[in-house]
Amino acid sequence: MKNVVCLLGSPRPKGNSAMMAQALCQSAAVAGAQVTTFALNSLTYRGCQGCLACKKEAEACVLNDGLTPMLEAVRACDVLVLATPVYFGEVTSQLKGFIDRTFAYLKPNYPRLPRGERSRLAPGKTLVFIIAQGHPREDLFTDIFPRYQYLLNWQGFTKSHLLRACAIYDQGAVAARPELLAAAQALGRELAQPTAPD
Ligand SMILES: Cc1cc2nc3c(=O)[nH]c(=O)nc-3n(C[C@H](O)[C@H](O)[C@H](O)COP(=O)(O)O)c2cc1C
């Protein structure tokens, strides 16, 4: 059974990125996956403190806060779904706070290790990025996904997918774009398969 962990980065619980994530997760669950969803905005946590304890005396992040159980859940997942709106050309601060804390997944000597050996996580995990942006220009903010795809590859996310919605602004506006929700559902079904393709 595939283990899917979904992190909602928008402060809007019924927002566009959350609706796309829900479409993916519901269809993955129907297809047999175990799905756990966390709303980052409802948790209390700090960003990475740069203490480097995870590179010296600890195997995991030494901060003990709202992200602690989530960081453990991600260790065990097969598929990680990161859903976010574009805020000022970036992921939300809620999601960035989580991404910085994944620094603890990297081994102490990671810069000197080959790409495939840098992570404390088991290799072969799948990353799904869901991005909602208000701006209609599809050539804007295209840098977000490849940057995190590149960096999270070091953590063991060697397969990745992007679901992106442009020109949606108001909460729930994605409901009027059934093709986007259908794409999310199709990906959820695909990723729930025991032998999901890359
Ligand atoms: C603080 C803030 C900053 C935003 N910055 C951008 C931006 O840089 N580019 C853009 O296209 N849309 C921007 N938006 C619009 C959101 O990306 C858009 O409303 C999106 O659909 C929200 O997703 P959600 O419903 O999942 O929260 C911004 C919205 C807010 C509230």
The ligand as an ORCA input file, in Angstrom:
! r2SCAN-3c Opt
* xyz 0 1
  C       0.064     37.572     -0.113
  C      -0.291     37.117     -1.509
  C       0.679     37.145     -2.480
  C       0.394     36.694     -3.771
  N       1.374     36.712     -4.708
  C       1.114     36.264     -5.955
  C       2.143     36.261     -6.943
  O       3.287     36.655     -6.710
  N       1.824     35.790     -8.185
  C       0.566     35.328     -8.489
  O       0.345     34.909     -9.631
  N      -0.428     35.305     -7.565
  C      -0.178     35.758     -6.315
  N      -1.161     35.722     -5.357
  C      -2.474     35.107     -5.705
  C      -2.568     33.633     -5.254
  O      -1.467     32.885     -5.742
  C      -3.863     33.023     -5.786
  O      -4.958     33.710     -5.206
  C      -3.992     31.540     -5.500
  O      -5.076     30.993     -6.233
  C      -4.187     31.279     -4.024
  O      -4.159     29.885     -3.779
  P      -4.974     29.243     -2.525
  O      -6.438     29.449     -2.863
  O      -4.550     27.838     -2.533
  O      -4.574     29.981     -1.303
  C      -0.913     36.206     -4.078
  C      -1.887     36.197     -3.072
  C      -1.589     36.645     -1.805
  C      -2.670     36.633     -0.737
*
